[in-house]
Amino acid sequence: MSRQVHLHKIVGRCIAKRRHATGMSQETVAELMQMSTEGYARYERGDTPVSLLKLNDLATIFKCGIDELVVETSIGLTAQAQHIAKLLDGVSSVDRDEIVKIVESICALSHKKHKMQ
């Protein structure tokens, strides 16, 4: 799968998550965007790229920023750290500590792997 197609799928998943969080159906969002339900569903599946104008419409409908719909596509360390911080929000401190230990172990393995190459 090409990087471009992979990005479309990630954006689609983010859009679907936001829609689920708002409790809206695909039909409702499609109607608000003045498009067919199938056309909107193609966005969520990542079959069709979402234009910046459509992302802006979706952000307005979901009452969020465009960045929240695309943050998972970023390869920038800061954006990824912010995404992880949002994922950890609401997790107990004990569980958060365990998650950090797991991430540290994975990073150590990755560093070892790259040193060997």
Disulfide bonds with the S-S distance in Angstrom:
none
